[in-house]
């Protein structure tokens, strides 16, 4: 009897362990079929900000987007991860990121993530205060801690939401089709309370119009991937200067805060000569301005370069120029024109 009881207990324990392992493996693979899109909005600047300050913050948003993309790809828990210039129905999960603060010492990211069906997955502000050690490790970005927070939270919440990749793919295709033709209006329904999209009916597998639209959808993905290559090049050119600027900006902020505290306590660097105090202040400020100037010059240089994206389709080869945002809008107009020519009755 004892033998059977022992055998039974061992069997139960073994079965429980196998079931737990199976569930872990299943959970691990849940997100790997999901494509993710990232859109980063730059910091809001005051109305009197200069053009170069606006250009810098726009370039910074592109850098942050590229670094967020790398963090998600590094986790190996997702399908394709792409950066978009604006909200898109192409990915299964879209992350809208607002850069609320970034001064080298503090970084705040507001992340709103939704599935293409409209279901809210994540709505959180991630905050991180850098340390001197963050600027020592050259293999890791000083903001990496906040990027990792975002990546881990997105994965956790996506698991919790139990998203169905096949269903989201259908909704993605139909929502994209709806932007080009009202003929697909009856295939989806959006709930009035939550604003979530549901599938009412599915087009025939051999629907010729949907096939043409899906071909254009593939062209848009091709364009986004081409733009991503440019973004990687831009990141490689700017990242070192951007990191130096963040480090010197942090040092400047810390010095100013320490100085203010000392003045408030009427302990204005007692024991130090006026020359030492002024020299320290000047050295900190000079380093900050030098790195800022170097970064601004790089931003201007990259903006002045003639950026061009070449996209080859079955019909023709297209060359787009201008800023990434301008190219994105131009390409969407091009796809709409192609669709209109192929479907004159629409």
PAMARKE-528424 format. One record per residue (C-alpha): x, y, z; residue in one letter. Coordinates in nm, 2 decimals, always signed. Layout:
PAMARKE-528424
ATOM     px     py     pz rest
ATOM      X      Y      Z    A
...
This chain:
PAMARKE-528424
ATOM     px     py     pz rest
ATOM  +0.00  +0.00  +0.00    X
ATOM  +0.28  +0.24  +0.09    X
ATOM  +0.45  +0.16  -0.24    X
ATOM  +0.13  +0.25  -0.44    X
ATOM  +0.08  +0.56  -0.23    X
ATOM  +0.44  +0.67  -0.29    X
ATOM  +0.41  +0.59  -0.66    X
ATOM  +0.08  +0.78  -0.68    X
ATOM  +0.23  +1.09  -0.51    X
ATOM  +0.54  +1.09  -0.73    X
ATOM  +0.31  +1.06  -1.04    X
ATOM  +0.10  +1.36  -0.93    X
ATOM  +0.41  +1.57  -0.86    X
ATOM  +0.57  +1.47  -1.19    X
ATOM  +0.24  +1.55  -1.38    X
ATOM  +0.22  +1.88  -1.20    X
ATOM  +0.57  +1.97  -1.30    X
ATOM  +0.51  +1.87  -1.66    X
ATOM  +0.19  +2.07  -1.67    X
ATOM  +0.36  +2.37  -1.53    X
ATOM  +0.65  +2.34  -1.78    X
ATOM  +0.40  +2.30  -2.06    X
ATOM  +0.21  +2.61  -1.95    X
ATOM  +0.54  +2.81  -1.92    X
ATOM  +0.64  +2.70  -2.27    X
ATOM  +0.30  +2.79  -2.40    X
ATOM  +0.31  +3.13  -2.23    X
ATOM  +0.66  +3.19  -2.36    X
ATOM  +0.54  +3.15  -2.72    X
ATOM  +0.22  +3.36  -2.69    X
ATOM  +0.38  +3.68  -2.81    X
ATOM  +0.62  +3.54  -3.07    X
ATOM  +0.35  +3.55  -3.34    X
ATOM  +0.26  +3.92  -3.26    X
ATOM  +0.41  +4.20  -3.46    X
ATOM  +0.48  +4.52  -3.27    X
ATOM  +0.48  +4.88  -3.39    X
ATOM  +0.64  +5.17  -3.21    X
ATOM  +0.57  +5.54  -3.25    X
ATOM  +0.76  +5.79  -3.04    X
ATOM  +0.65  +6.15  -2.99    X
ATOM  +0.92  +6.40  -2.91    X
ATOM  +0.92  +6.62  -2.60    X
ATOM  +0.69  +6.91  -2.60    X
ATOM  +0.89  +7.23  -2.63    X
ATOM  +0.79  +7.59  -2.53    X
ATOM  +0.67  +7.82  -2.81    X
ATOM  +0.99  +8.02  -2.81    X
ATOM  +1.21  +7.71  -2.88    X
ATOM  +1.45  +7.75  -3.17    X
ATOM  +1.44  +7.54  -3.49    X
ATOM  +1.76  +7.36  -3.40    X
ATOM  +1.61  +7.26  -3.06    X
ATOM  +1.30  +7.12  -3.23    X
ATOM  +1.52  +6.94  -3.48    X
ATOM  +1.72  +6.79  -3.20    X
ATOM  +1.42  +6.67  -3.01    X
ATOM  +1.27  +6.51  -3.33    X
ATOM  +1.60  +6.33  -3.38    X
ATOM  +1.61  +6.23  -3.02    X
ATOM  +1.26  +6.07  -3.06    X
ATOM  +1.39  +5.87  -3.36    X
ATOM  +1.69  +5.75  -3.14    X
ATOM  +1.46  +5.65  -2.86    X
ATOM  +1.24  +5.46  -3.10    X
ATOM  +1.54  +5.27  -3.24    X
ATOM  +1.66  +5.18  -2.89    X
ATOM  +1.31  +5.06  -2.78    X
ATOM  +1.29  +4.85  -3.09    X
ATOM  +1.63  +4.69  -3.00    X
ATOM  +1.51  +4.61  -2.65    X
ATOM  +1.21  +4.43  -2.78    X
ATOM  +1.41  +4.24  -3.04    X
ATOM  +1.67  +4.15  -2.78    X
ATOM  +1.40  +3.97  -2.57    X
ATOM  +1.33  +3.74  -2.86    X
ATOM  +0.96  +3.73  -2.75    X
ATOM  +0.80  +3.90  -3.04    X
ATOM  +0.74  +3.87  -3.41    X
ATOM  +0.86  +4.16  -3.63    X
ATOM  +0.92  +4.49  -3.44    X
ATOM  +0.90  +4.80  -3.65    X
ATOM  +0.91  +5.18  -3.59    X
ATOM  +0.64  +5.39  -3.75    X
ATOM  +0.62  +5.76  -3.81    X
ATOM  +0.25  +5.77  -3.71    X
ATOM  -0.02  +5.53  -3.57    X
ATOM  -0.07  +5.24  -3.81    X
ATOM  -0.30  +4.94  -3.84    X
ATOM  -0.02  +4.72  -3.97    X
ATOM  +0.12  +4.58  -3.65    X
ATOM  -0.08  +4.35  -3.41    X
ATOM  +0.02  +4.57  -3.12    X
ATOM  +0.10  +4.94  -3.14    X
ATOM  +0.29  +5.13  -2.87    X
ATOM  +0.24  +5.50  -2.87    X
ATOM  +0.53  +5.65  -2.67    X
ATOM  +0.55  +6.01  -2.55    X
ATOM  +0.89  +6.14  -2.44    X
ATOM  +0.79  +6.35  -2.14    X
ATOM  +1.13  +6.42  -2.00    X
ATOM  +1.49  +6.36  -2.11    X
ATOM  +1.77  +6.56  -1.98    X
ATOM  +2.04  +6.31  -1.91    X
ATOM  +1.95  +6.28  -1.55    X
ATOM  +1.59  +6.19  -1.58    X
ATOM  +1.39  +6.01  -1.85    X
ATOM  +1.01  +5.97  -1.85    X
ATOM  +0.83  +5.77  -2.11    X
ATOM  +0.45  +5.76  -2.13    X
ATOM  +0.35  +5.44  -2.31    X
ATOM  +0.00  +5.35  -2.44    X
ATOM  -0.01  +5.01  -2.60    X
ATOM  -0.31  +4.88  -2.78    X
ATOM  -0.39  +4.58  -3.00    X
ATOM  -0.51  +4.65  -3.35    X
ATOM  -0.85  +4.54  -3.23    X
ATOM  -0.85  +4.85  -3.00    X
ATOM  -0.79  +4.66  -2.67    X
ATOM  -0.58  +4.86  -2.42    X
ATOM  -0.28  +4.65  -2.31    X
ATOM  -0.06  +4.91  -2.14    X
ATOM  -0.10  +5.27  -2.02    X
ATOM  +0.19  +5.36  -1.79    X
ATOM  +0.45  +5.63  -1.73    X
ATOM  +0.80  +5.48  -1.68    X
ATOM  +1.05  +5.70  -1.49    X
ATOM  +1.42  +5.65  -1.44    X
ATOM  +1.69  +5.86  -1.28    X
ATOM  +2.04  +5.78  -1.41    X
ATOM  +2.35  +5.73  -1.20    X
ATOM  +2.71  +5.80  -1.28    X
ATOM  +2.76  +5.43  -1.34    X
ATOM  +2.51  +5.44  -1.62    X
ATOM  +2.76  +5.65  -1.82    X
ATOM  +3.05  +5.42  -1.75    X
ATOM  +2.93  +5.10  -1.92    X
ATOM  +2.98  +5.17  -2.29    X
ATOM  +2.80  +4.85  -2.39    X
ATOM  +2.47  +4.97  -2.25    X
ATOM  +2.27  +5.29  -2.31    X
ATOM  +2.23  +5.51  -2.00    X
ATOM  +1.85  +5.49  -2.04    X
ATOM  +1.85  +5.11  -2.08    X
ATOM  +1.68  +5.05  -1.74    X
ATOM  +1.37  +5.23  -1.85    X
ATOM  +1.37  +5.05  -2.19    X
ATOM  +1.39  +4.72  -2.01    X
ATOM  +1.10  +4.81  -1.78    X
ATOM  +0.89  +4.89  -2.09    X
ATOM  +0.99  +4.56  -2.26    X
ATOM  +0.92  +4.34  -1.96    X
ATOM  +0.59  +4.51  -1.89    X
ATOM  +0.47  +4.49  -2.25    X
ATOM  +0.55  +4.12  -2.26    X
ATOM  +0.38  +4.06  -1.92    X
ATOM  +0.06  +4.25  -2.02    X
ATOM  +0.04  +4.09  -2.36    X
ATOM  +0.05  +3.74  -2.19    X
ATOM  -0.22  +3.85  -1.95    X
ATOM  -0.44  +3.97  -2.24    X
ATOM  -0.41  +3.63  -2.42    X
ATOM  -0.40  +3.80  -2.77    X
ATOM  -0.49  +3.58  -3.07    X
ATOM  -0.24  +3.66  -3.35    X
ATOM  -0.46  +3.50  -3.62    X
ATOM  -0.76  +3.71  -3.52    X
ATOM  -0.55  +4.03  -3.50    X
ATOM  -0.40  +3.96  -3.84    X
ATOM  -0.75  +3.94  -3.99    X
ATOM  -0.85  +4.27  -3.82    X
ATOM  -0.53  +4.43  -3.93    X
ATOM  -0.59  +4.34  -4.29    X
ATOM  -0.96  +4.45  -4.28    X
ATOM  -0.88  +4.78  -4.11    X
ATOM  -0.61  +4.85  -4.36    X
ATOM  -0.85  +4.76  -4.64    X
ATOM  -1.11  +5.00  -4.49    X
ATOM  -0.87  +5.29  -4.53    X
ATOM  -0.87  +5.23  -4.91    X
ATOM  -1.22  +5.12  -4.98    X
ATOM  -1.56  +5.15  -4.81    X
ATOM  -1.65  +4.81  -4.96    X
ATOM  -1.50  +4.65  -4.65    X
ATOM  -1.71  +4.86  -4.40    X
ATOM  -1.95  +4.56  -4.33    X
ATOM  -1.67  +4.32  -4.23    X
ATOM  -1.59  +4.49  -3.90    X
ATOM  -1.78  +4.65  -3.62    X
ATOM  -1.65  +4.88  -3.36    X
ATOM  -1.81  +4.87  -3.01    X
ATOM  -1.95  +5.20  -2.89    X
ATOM  -1.84  +5.15  -2.53    X
ATOM  -1.48  +5.04  -2.55    X
ATOM  -1.41  +5.13  -2.92    X
ATOM  -1.28  +4.77  -2.99    X
ATOM  -1.31  +4.62  -3.33    X
ATOM  -1.47  +4.28  -3.39    X
ATOM  -1.49  +4.07  -3.71    X
ATOM  -1.85  +4.05  -3.84    X
ATOM  -1.76  +3.84  -4.15    X
ATOM  -1.46  +3.74  -4.34    X
ATOM  -1.40  +3.81  -4.72    X
ATOM  -1.37  +3.51  -4.95    X
ATOM  -1.02  +3.37  -4.97    X
ATOM  -1.01  +3.45  -5.34    X
ATOM  -1.15  +3.81  -5.31    X
ATOM  -0.96  +3.99  -5.59    X
ATOM  -0.99  +4.34  -5.43    X
ATOM  -0.86  +4.22  -5.09    X
ATOM  -0.57  +4.05  -5.28    X
ATOM  -0.48  +4.38  -5.44    X
ATOM  -0.51  +4.56  -5.11    X
ATOM  -0.29  +4.30  -4.93    X
ATOM  -0.03  +4.35  -5.20    X
ATOM  -0.03  +4.72  -5.13    X
ATOM  -0.01  +4.64  -4.76    X
ATOM  +0.30  +4.44  -4.82    X
ATOM  +0.45  +4.74  -5.01    X
ATOM  +0.39  +4.96  -4.71    X
ATOM  +0.57  +4.71  -4.49    X
ATOM  +0.85  +4.70  -4.74    X
ATOM  +0.87  +5.08  -4.71    X
ATOM  +0.87  +5.08  -4.33    X
ATOM  +1.16  +4.82  -4.33    X
ATOM  +1.36  +5.04  -4.57    X
ATOM  +1.30  +5.34  -4.34    X
ATOM  +1.41  +5.14  -4.05    X
ATOM  +1.75  +5.08  -4.21    X
ATOM  +1.79  +5.46  -4.24    X
ATOM  +1.70  +5.50  -3.88    X
ATOM  +1.97  +5.25  -3.77    X
ATOM  +2.23  +5.45  -3.97    X
ATOM  +2.11  +5.77  -3.81    X
ATOM  +2.13  +5.61  -3.46    X
ATOM  +2.49  +5.49  -3.53    X
ATOM  +2.59  +5.84  -3.63    X
ATOM  +2.42  +6.03  -3.35    X
ATOM  +2.43  +5.80  -3.05    X
ATOM  +2.78  +5.88  -2.92    X
ATOM  +2.73  +6.25  -2.94    X
ATOM  +2.38  +6.21  -2.78    X
ATOM  +2.53  +6.01  -2.49    X
ATOM  +2.80  +6.28  -2.43    X
ATOM  +2.53  +6.55  -2.43    X
ATOM  +2.32  +6.35  -2.18    X
ATOM  +2.62  +6.30  -1.95    X
ATOM  +2.73  +6.66  -1.95    X
ATOM  +2.37  +6.77  -1.91    X
ATOM  +2.33  +6.55  -1.60    X
ATOM  +2.65  +6.69  -1.45    X
ATOM  +2.53  +7.04  -1.51    X
ATOM  +2.20  +6.97  -1.35    X
ATOM  +2.36  +6.81  -1.05    X
ATOM  +2.61  +7.10  -1.00    X
ATOM  +2.33  +7.36  -1.02    X
ATOM  +2.12  +7.17  -0.77    X
ATOM  +2.41  +7.13  -0.53    X
ATOM  +2.49  +7.50  -0.57    X
ATOM  +2.13  +7.60  -0.50    X
ATOM  +2.12  +7.39  -0.19    X
ATOM  +2.44  +7.53  -0.06    X
ATOM  +2.32  +7.89  -0.11    X
ATOM  +1.99  +7.81  +0.05    X
ATOM  +2.18  +7.68  +0.36    X
ATOM  +2.41  +7.98  +0.35    X
ATOM  +2.70  +7.75  +0.30    X
ATOM  +2.82  +7.87  -0.03    X
ATOM  +3.12  +7.65  -0.07    X
ATOM  +3.29  +7.76  +0.25    X
ATOM  +3.66  +7.70  +0.25    X
ATOM  +3.69  +7.73  -0.12    X
ATOM  +3.82  +8.04  -0.30    X
ATOM  +3.60  +8.24  -0.54    X
ATOM  +3.83  +8.13  -0.82    X
ATOM  +3.78  +7.76  -0.75    X
ATOM  +3.40  +7.80  -0.74    X
ATOM  +3.39  +8.00  -1.06    X
ATOM  +3.63  +7.77  -1.24    X
ATOM  +3.43  +7.46  -1.14    X
ATOM  +3.11  +7.63  -1.26    X
ATOM  +3.27  +7.73  -1.59    X
ATOM  +3.42  +7.39  -1.66    X
ATOM  +3.09  +7.22  -1.61    X
ATOM  +2.90  +7.47  -1.82    X
ATOM  +3.16  +7.47  -2.10    X
ATOM  +3.16  +7.09  -2.13    X
ATOM  +2.78  +7.09  -2.15    X
ATOM  +2.77  +7.36  -2.42    X
ATOM  +3.05  +7.19  -2.62    X
ATOM  +2.87  +6.86  -2.63    X
ATOM  +2.54  +7.03  -2.71    X
ATOM  +2.70  +7.22  -3.00    X
ATOM  +2.85  +6.90  -3.14    X
ATOM  +2.52  +6.72  -3.12    X
ATOM  +2.33  +7.01  -3.28    X
ATOM  +2.58  +7.03  -3.57    X
ATOM  +2.54  +6.65  -3.63    X
ATOM  +2.16  +6.69  -3.63    X
ATOM  +2.18  +6.98  -3.89    X
ATOM  +2.43  +6.78  -4.10    X
ATOM  +2.21  +6.48  -4.11    X
ATOM  +1.90  +6.69  -4.19    X
ATOM  +2.08  +6.86  -4.48    X
ATOM  +2.19  +6.53  -4.64    X
ATOM  +1.96  +6.43  -4.92    X
ATOM  +1.78  +6.13  -4.77    X
ATOM  +1.62  +5.91  -5.03    X
ATOM  +1.44  +5.58  -4.99    X
ATOM  +1.41  +5.35  -5.29    X
ATOM  +1.12  +5.10  -5.29    X
ATOM  +1.09  +4.84  -5.57    X
ATOM  +0.74  +4.70  -5.64    X
ATOM  +0.60  +4.48  -5.91    X
ATOM  +0.49  +4.78  -6.10    X
ATOM  +0.78  +5.02  -6.07    X
ATOM  +1.07  +5.16  -5.87    X
ATOM  +0.99  +5.45  -5.65    X
ATOM  +1.23  +5.70  -5.50    X
ATOM  +1.12  +5.91  -5.20    X
ATOM  +1.30  +6.20  -5.04    X
ATOM  +1.27  +6.44  -4.75    X
ATOM  +1.22  +6.38  -4.38    X
ATOM  +1.11  +6.03  -4.27    X
ATOM  +0.77  +6.17  -4.19    X
ATOM  +0.73  +6.34  -4.53    X
ATOM  +0.84  +6.02  -4.70    X
ATOM  +0.58  +5.82  -4.51    X
ATOM  +0.30  +6.05  -4.61    X
ATOM  +0.42  +6.05  -4.97    X
ATOM  +0.43  +5.67  -4.98    X
ATOM  +0.08  +5.64  -4.84    X
ATOM  -0.05  +5.88  -5.11    X
ATOM  +0.13  +5.68  -5.37    X
ATOM  -0.03  +5.35  -5.25    X
ATOM  -0.37  +5.52  -5.25    X
ATOM  -0.31  +5.64  -5.61    X
ATOM  -0.21  +5.28  -5.72    X
ATOM  -0.53  +5.14  -5.57    X
ATOM  -0.74  +5.41  -5.73    X
ATOM  -0.59  +5.33  -6.07    X
ATOM  -0.65  +4.96  -6.03    X
ATOM  -1.00  +5.01  -5.90    X
ATOM  -1.15  +5.30  -6.09    X
ATOM  -1.51  +5.22  -5.97    X
ATOM  -1.41  +5.27  -5.60    X
